[in-house]
Amino acid sequence: MRTPRFNVKQLAILAAAALFVAASAASQDSSDRPPWARKPKSKPTPSTTSSTGSTSSTPDNTSPPEPVNKDNRDSNSNAEPPQQGRIRVSVNLVNVLVSVLDDNNRPAPDLPVEAFQILEEGVQQKIEVFEPETKLPLDIALMIDASLSAHKEISFEQQAAAHFIAQVLRPEDHLSVFAFDENVRQIAGFSDNVKVLQSAVQKIPDGSGTSIYDALVLGSKALEHRKEDRRRVIILVTDGGETTSQWDFEAARKAAVRANTLLYSIIVRPVKNESGRNTAGEHAIETITDTTGGAIFFPNTAQDLDIIFDRIDRELRTQYRLGYYPNPPGPVNTYRSIQVKVLDNYKVRHRKTYLTGPK
């Protein structure tokens, strides 16, 4: 096969054509051409990705890589597994109403938050809510013993209760009247109508037995169904002679704790000498009252009832409110102990425990 020969003129033409093609290609890469007229650049081959998710390349002075996502680590690493199945727990605020009294049993107002310490299971908690005089409205269950053993003083009880109703109720407060003997009856539902409530107190019928535990259980349950952002109070007027309850002491105590009820107990003793009366009911009431942070009173005469109701009213209007988020939170459905400390020599009352709810 014969190799083609080119003369000088033909060689010049071929050289000129080659220079034109090269210039044309270079012009397509020029940055002054519009994007659609530029020669497309070939994509670089992806570099290898390490087990940490960052791109491996030759070190340079560029910005540092993004933080590593621990959930995307290699299975051979020591990272924790993804948290997709973890249950989130919301811890509820625990509210504690605190009554602070001086040496003369008078309310001690205007104490600063720095004067208080609150502990749960011995561990100091951070006070998140502090009200030196809480304005939370009241829901009060007024429970009056209608048994024959208490009948002697019933007229004084009715008069004192009627006076208390007129004195204690303020806008947004509600009170319900209960009577208990061998049964527990709600004579008037929760209301702020003073006349209706006073009339209900006067209509309390006579009974026979005394079902104190039943009264505390049913009163607590009635309050538990009320709104959360309210103070729940039971005022129990009785001779303390438990005889006919179907519920027992532990059921009554648990119901009061679960409902976050503050119990004030007034024990009107028909017989002053302990050897002449059943004191088991009194001791049980005293224990439950102390657990809730309330107070117990033993009037010497029926006429003392007015003074006692006045003290309860004054205390309810001067309570401190402390709130905290438990740290660490307690297990579900367990009793947690609470302790409140106040500087100086003040006497302090508050609920001693609460029952954790479902998470």
WOCOR-V660728 format. One line per field, one symbol per residue. burial: # if it has 16 or more other C-alpha atoms within 10 Angstrom, else .. A space follows every 50 residues. Layout:
# WOCOR-V660728
burial = ???
This chain:
# WOCOR-V660728
burial = ...........................#.........#............ ..#...................#.................#...###### #.....##........####....#.#..#####..###########.## #.##.##########..##...####################.#..##.# #..#..##################......###############.#.#. .###################........#.##.###.##########.#. .#..##.###.##.############...#....##.###.#...##### ######...
